[in-house]
Amino acid sequence: MAVVNVEELSALEKYLGLTKGNKYSTRGDQQVPVLQTSDGPSLVGLITIAVHLAKQASKGHLLGSTAEEKAIVQQWLEYRITQISGLTNREDICSSLKDLNQYLEDKVYLAGHNMTLADILMYYGLHPIMVGFTVQEKERYLNVSRWFNHIQHCPGVRQHLSGIVFLKNRLYC
């Protein structure tokens, strides 16, 4: 999981246009990512570091533009860590995706009307899951699939990750 988190942070740096190439390490049994800042203490955890990078890049809009939007971004960042990261049990994956699918029923983005850090990190977290899904499994989570396909086509987000193919017409069996 930690290697994936470090790769996500590197991809996020590139998306944000940060060129200095931070050095990451990991800590503990769960291999939590750690960033040693040049002018302060170490920052620990995917979300903490990601928020720091967005602020460092002067991309505060990715954290939400209103108090409510900021809270929703934070909510989905927490969801990413507690409900998506490290999922291996098929039942847990389906449960988390069912909740997310329901939430996305009438939404283009997780928070507000623009892409936020929550969308980017959720995309990175879901990518390994979506890669392994069959067409039928993607169809089962239609709203997640629609959202995921939209985010993967936003400039600069996908980078080195493989593109996931989605059918434009629903299958009926």
URRA-V457086 format. One record per residue. N is the residue number from 0. RES is the residue in three letters. OMEGA is omega in radians with two decimals (NA if undefined). NEAR is the number of other C-alpha atoms within 8 Angstrom. Layout:
n;res;omega;near
N;RES;OMEGA;NEAR
N;RES;OMEGA;NEAR
This chain:
n;res;omega;near
0;MET;-3.08;8
1;ALA;3.11;10
2;VAL;3.10;6
3;VAL;3.14;7
4;ASN;3.12;10
5;VAL;3.08;10
6;GLU;3.10;8
7;GLU;-3.13;10
8;LEU;3.08;11
9;SER;3.10;9
10;ALA;3.11;10
11;LEU;3.08;10
12;GLU;-3.13;12
13;LYS;3.12;9
14;TYR;-3.11;9
15;LEU;3.14;10
16;GLY;3.09;7
17;LEU;-3.04;9
18;THR;-3.00;6
19;LYS;3.05;4
20;GLY;3.14;7
21;ASN;3.10;6
22;LYS;-3.13;6
23;TYR;2.98;9
24;SER;3.11;7
25;THR;-3.08;9
26;ARG;3.00;9
27;GLY;-3.13;6
28;ASP;-3.12;5
29;GLN;3.07;7
30;GLN;3.12;9
31;VAL;-3.13;12
32;PRO;3.14;14
33;VAL;3.06;13
34;LEU;3.05;12
35;GLN;-3.14;11
36;THR;-3.11;8
37;SER;-3.05;4
38;ASP;-3.14;4
39;GLY;-3.10;6
40;PRO;3.07;6
41;SER;3.03;8
42;LEU;-3.03;10
43;VAL;3.05;10
44;GLY;-3.10;9
45;LEU;-3.05;10
46;ILE;3.13;8
47;THR;-3.13;9
48;ILE;-3.13;13
49;ALA;3.11;11
50;VAL;3.09;10
51;HIS;-3.13;8
52;LEU;3.12;10
53;ALA;3.11;14
54;LYS;3.12;9
55;GLN;-3.12;7
56;ALA;-3.09;9
57;SER;3.12;6
58;LYS;-3.13;10
59;GLY;3.11;8
60;HIS;3.10;7
61;LEU;3.13;10
62;LEU;-3.13;15
63;GLY;-3.08;14
64;SER;3.08;8
65;THR;3.12;6
66;ALA;3.14;7
67;GLU;3.13;6
68;GLU;3.11;12
69;LYS;3.12;11
70;ALA;3.14;9
71;ILE;3.08;10
72;VAL;3.14;15
73;GLN;3.12;10
74;GLN;-3.11;8
75;TRP;3.02;11
76;LEU;3.08;13
77;GLU;3.11;9
78;TYR;3.13;9
79;ARG;-3.10;12
80;ILE;-3.03;8
81;THR;-3.03;7
82;GLN;-3.07;8
83;ILE;-3.07;12
84;SER;3.04;9
85;GLY;3.13;5
86;LEU;3.06;9
87;THR;-3.13;6
88;ASN;-3.09;6
89;ARG;-3.13;7
90;GLU;3.12;6
91;ASP;3.10;9
92;ILE;-3.12;11
93;CYS;3.13;8
94;SER;3.13;8
95;SER;3.13;10
96;LEU;3.09;10
97;LYS;3.11;9
98;ASP;-3.14;8
99;LEU;3.13;9
100;ASN;3.13;12
101;GLN;3.14;8
102;TYR;-3.07;8
103;LEU;-3.07;13
104;GLU;-3.11;7
105;ASP;-3.09;5
106;LYS;3.04;7
107;VAL;-3.14;7
108;TYR;-3.13;12
109;LEU;-3.11;13
110;ALA;3.06;12
111;GLY;-3.03;8
112;HIS;3.13;6
113;ASN;3.09;6
114;MET;3.12;12
115;THR;3.09;14
116;LEU;3.11;13
117;ALA;3.11;14
118;ASP;-3.08;11
119;ILE;-3.10;11
120;LEU;3.06;11
121;MET;3.09;11
122;TYR;3.14;11
123;TYR;-3.14;9
124;GLY;-3.12;11
125;LEU;-3.06;9
126;HIS;-3.14;9
127;PRO;3.11;8
128;ILE;-3.09;8
129;MET;3.11;9
130;VAL;-3.08;7
131;GLY;-3.10;6
132;PHE;3.00;9
133;THR;3.09;6
134;VAL;-3.12;8
135;GLN;3.11;8
136;GLU;3.07;8
137;LYS;3.12;12
138;GLU;-3.14;10
139;ARG;3.14;6
140;TYR;-3.02;11
141;LEU;-3.12;9
142;ASN;3.06;10
143;VAL;3.14;11
144;SER;3.12;11
145;ARG;3.13;8
146;TRP;-3.10;11
147;PHE;-3.14;9
148;ASN;3.11;10
149;HIS;-3.11;8
150;ILE;-3.12;11
151;GLN;3.12;10
152;HIS;3.05;8
153;CYS;-3.08;8
154;PRO;3.03;5
155;GLY;-3.06;6
156;VAL;-3.00;12
157;ARG;-3.13;11
158;GLN;-3.05;6
159;HIS;-3.10;4
160;LEU;3.13;6
161;SER;3.07;5
162;GLY;3.12;6
163;ILE;-3.11;7
164;VAL;3.07;4
165;PHE;3.08;8
166;LEU;3.11;6
167;LYS;3.12;4
168;ASN;3.13;4
169;ARG;3.07;6
170;LEU;3.06;6
171;TYR;-3.12;3
172;CYS;NA;2
